[in-house]
């Protein structure tokens, strides 16, 4: 089964990505939805008409769209694509958007999974990150989603936040666990160039946490999730039994997927495509009947490296027999030779025909993965 990813790059944070259009945001959104639906129809045969098993609206904040716009997107998908039984349909939302009224609107859609970017339950940290919600609104958003009948909820957290300490991080973890979400994703904060947070770092408003503190917070995350019954099934992802993200897992398990919208990526097993990131240029291109995108045909070595980068991040790891069938002897021997060293160091393990990171290896996963990358 294939996955379908719909990129909605608008938000209410007035970030650099969409601030240029903020004065006429609704008109831009409507134009965007119109051409997005056009692309959805245009690309319907990209993965060979495989049934769609997962649909994901994200990469921004789809909760800024109107009910009519959301209905238009879902109506287009369901009328032009074969949909597998019991698909996983996820929508990303800002916590402050998850009002009872908006959730009533969502219940009319095929959405059965909600993902919300909470990031922290510390108000000072949320303010520094420029988030519109506070901890109380985040807790209320989860409660509202439960009251509306949603039984598959993910929350995103961030660790190693500027100026944070272990006590604050543990409080965020304890608060998150007490809400009993079905899935928790937790990411190390990255200071992306050009963002307000990166500029504040350059001004010296705060310092990045040390590597030691960073690793300590990651260790606290793993231990807290494990104690609460969450399975650590991918480096940054934890799930209650049976609640692993089917859509995200498709990225890690070599499943083809279609990405529609500005900056959206697609993969069909042999090549990758990505649409132009500029919203205005994306709209103008689609309106003129010329989709602006780039394509990369993957060599066997590139496909091998992608597999190492993605599958080794997962708890299930790399199935060795599958690798032997998929790649040539040169690449397989390269992987096995590099893995021997990491197994001896205690960073990798070979169990039941699967090569995966050990608990020790998880903490240096980037370095371990680099050792298996073919250059």
Secondary structure, 3 states (H helix, E strand, C coil): CEEEEEECCCCCCCCCCCHHHHHHHHHHHHHHHHHHHHHHHHCCCCCCCCCEEEEEEECCCHHHCCHHHHHHHHHHHHHHCCEEEEEEEEEEECHHHCCHHHHHHHCCCCCCEEEEEEECCCHHHHHHHCCCCCHHHHHHHHHHHHHCCCCCEEEEEEECCCCCCHHHHHHHHHHHHHCCCCEEEEEECCCCCCCHHHHHHHHCCCCCCCHHHHHHHHHHHHHHHHHCCCEEEECCEEECCCCCCHHHHHHHCCCCEEEECCCCEEECCCEEEEECCCHHHHHHHHHCCCCCEEEEECCHHHHHHHHHHHHCCECCCEEHHHHHHHCCHHHHHHHHHHHHHHHHCCCEEEECCEEEECHHHHCCHHHHHHHHCCC
